[in-house]
Amino acid sequence: MQEVQVVVAHQECATLRVGDVFLKIDSDQTRTDVEVEAMAMVPVPTPEILWRKPPVLALAAVPGKALGQLGEPSSASSAAWVAAGAAVRMLHDAPLPPWPGRSLDRLASELDSECEWLVANDVLPIDVVTRNRQIAEAALRSWTPVFTHGDLQVSHVFVDGDEITGVIDWTEAAQGDALFDLAILTLGHEEHLDDVIDGYGTDVDLDVIRAWWSLRSLLGVRWLAEHGFDPSAPGCEVDVLMRAAGDHGRQSPHGLRTR
């Protein structure tokens, strides 16, 4: 008899694994609609859809293992990280999906709200929030939209050796900023940023990457805590924010990583 493994579960959705089948249960079927449509459009490997019977989506397991986990050192090779960067570039070069992502106004509003909450509830020192809020400003600029994954955590990219075998969890795919995907992939894994950019194959503004690290972390702390996750675990969002605050002022005013 195959065991039922709870991969993730909170008030909004749950993912179960039974053998080589993943069952995703989502209270909001519009997210599942996005996931199914996005996987049909993208030029990178994705899980096979076995069947769908709302609110359940059944997906085949992707071969290989995750590129890494937030808060843990990655055991994947540098070549695998380079391959991940190349896969992201393929995605960003694909035709745009027909649905838009979050607007700049919405992002700015959410950032203001979360920073106020972090300070009001004494979750983080005010200077850490303030400095990361300043760093995050660099992300709030106009960009040319590309097809973004929208939640390209390192655990959502699977590799077998040095090859990408699949990218999972497409519920937040949308038009968006290319540097957002690159930042989320390398969040907490700054040591692999050069490899990812080598694979991506173009110049990248490091200030904007750092800005997205801070913005994503500031926006994520409350949600993670309210959904049963620990943003203060070693190497995770709170550590990212603390490290960014400590590094503030020691970075070049206009960093650009070139090949």
N, C-alpha and C positions, 0 to 999 in steps of 0.2 A: 504494500500500500504506500502510495506517494504521500509525503508530508505536505501540509499547507503552510507555506512560509509567508508571514506578513512582512512585506518589503517596506511599506510606509502606510500609515493610517492616521488620519485626523478628521476634523468635522466635515471637511469639504470633499475629500476623496480618499480612496484606499487602493493599494496595489498588492495583490496576492500572487505568490508563485506556487504552482503545482507542477512539479517535474520541469518540463521545458516550456511550460505555458504560463504567461503572465495574464492575470485578470485585473483590468483597471476598472474601478467603479467610481463614477463621478456624479455628484449631485447636479452639476451644470453640464448639460449635454452640448452646449455651444463650444465648450472647451474640447470635447471629444470630436465634434465636427471639424474644428480647426486642425486637430491632430491628424485625423484621417485624410483630410484634404491636403495638408502640408506634406505628409509622407508620400502622397501620390505625385507631388510636384517636384520634389527636391532631387538633385543629381548625386546625392550621397547615399550610402547604404542605410537602410532603416529596418526596423522589425517587420516581419511578415504579419499581415492582419489575417488571423484565422477565422474569426467571425465577430459580428457585433449584434448584440441584443440589448438595447438600452435598459438599464444604465451601465451595462457591462461591455467592455471591449476586450477581446482575447487576442493576444499577440504572442508570436513565437519568440523564444529566447534568442538573443543575439550571441553568436559565438565569441569566444575570447573573454577578456576581463576588462573592467573599467580602467581607464587611463590613470585614475587615482581617486582619492577621497579628500574632501576638504578637512584639514586638520591633521592629515597624515602624509608623510613623505611618499612620493610616487615611485613605484618600482619600475615603471615603464622606461624604456630607453629614450635617449635624446632623439633618435630617428622616429620613434613613435610620436613624440611631441611635434616633430617637424611634419609628419604625415597628418597630424590633427590640424595644424595650421593650413596645410594644403587643402584639406577637406573643407575647412571653413571658407577658404577663398572660392572653392567651387560653388558652395552654397550662395555666397554673396554675388557671384557672377551670374546666377540663375535669374530668370524673369521674376519680377516682383509678384508676390501674392496679391490678390485683389482687395484684401482687407488692410486697413492702416494699423499702426501701432499707437502707443501712447504719445500724446502731443507734448511739446515742450512746456506749455502752460500747466498741463496736468502733472508732469514730473516735478516742476518747480513747486507747485502747490503741495504735492505729497511730501516733498523734501522739507518744506517749511513745517508742515504738520508733525512729521516724525521727529524732527529736531526739537520742536517744542515739547513733545511728549517725553523724549529722552531726558531732557533737562528737568521738566516738571516732576517727573517720577524718580529723579535721582538715579537713573540707570547708568549713566556715564558722567564723568567729570565735565563740567561746562566747557572747559578749555579744549577737551578732546572733541566734543560736539562742534564747537565753534571752528576749530582748525579744519576738521574734516568737511564742514559745511563750506568753508572757503575753498578747499581743494576741489570739492564737487562742482563748483561753479563752472569749471572749464568744460564739463560735459554738457552744460546747458547752452548749446549753440546750434546753429543750423547745420544740418548734415544732408548729404545726398542719400536717400533711402535705398537700402538693399534688402534682400530676403534674409531676415535674421531668424535664428532659432529661438531667441528670446529668453532661454533659460539654460544656456550651454555650460552647465556645471561640469567639472572634470569627471564626475561620476556618470554623466550621460553620454560619454564618448567611450566606445569599446574598441579594444585593440587585440590582435593576435600577433605576437611578435612585434614587428615594426609596421604592421598594416592596420588600417581602420576597418573594422568589421561591421560597425553600426553606430548610429546616433539615435538615442531614444528620447522620449518625452517631448513631443512637439506641440503641446497644448498652448504655448505662448508664442508660437511662430507668428511673425507679422513683418510688415515693413518697419525698418528701424536703422539704427546707427551701427555700422560695421564694427566700430571700436568697442561697442557694448558687448558683442559676442566674444571678441578677443579678450576683453577684460574679465568677463565671467569665467571663461575657460581657465584663465590664469590666476583667478582670485585665490590667495593663499598659497600660490605656487609661482611666485615671482621669479624663482630661479630657472623656470622653464620658459619665460617670456621670449628670450632670444630665439629659442628653438621654434616656438610657434610663429614668430614673425619671419624667420627664415623660410618656413614652409608656406606662409601666407604670400610672401614674395613682393611686398611693396613697402614703401615708407609708412611708418606709424608714429603718430604724435604721442609720446610717452606721457605727457601731462594729461592728456585726455584719458588714456588707459588708467592712470592713477586716480583721476577724477571719478571714473566709473567704479573703481574699487571702493572709494569712499562713499559714493552715492548709493551703490547697491547695498553696502553694509549698513549705512544709516537707515535705509528703507526697510531692511530685513530684520533688524533686531526684535522689534515688537511682534511682527508676524511669527517669527520662529518661536519666540517664547510662548505666545498664545496658542501655538499649535503643537506644543510638546517637544520642541527641539531646544537645544542649548547653544545659543549664539556666543556664549562665553567659554565654550570648550576650547582647549589649546589649539591655536592655529586657525580658528574660525573668525566670524565677523568682528567680534569685539577686539580680538587680537589685531586684526587688520586695521581697525580704527586707531587703536593705541599706537601701533607701529607708525601709521601715517602721521599721527600727531607728533610723534617723536622725531620723524624725519622732516617735518615741515620746515621749510627755510633752508634745508641743506641740498635741495635739488636744483637743477638748472632751471632758469625761468622759462625756457621754451625748449623742452626736450624733444628731440626727433631721432628715432631709431632708423637708420638707413642700412641698406644691404651693402 
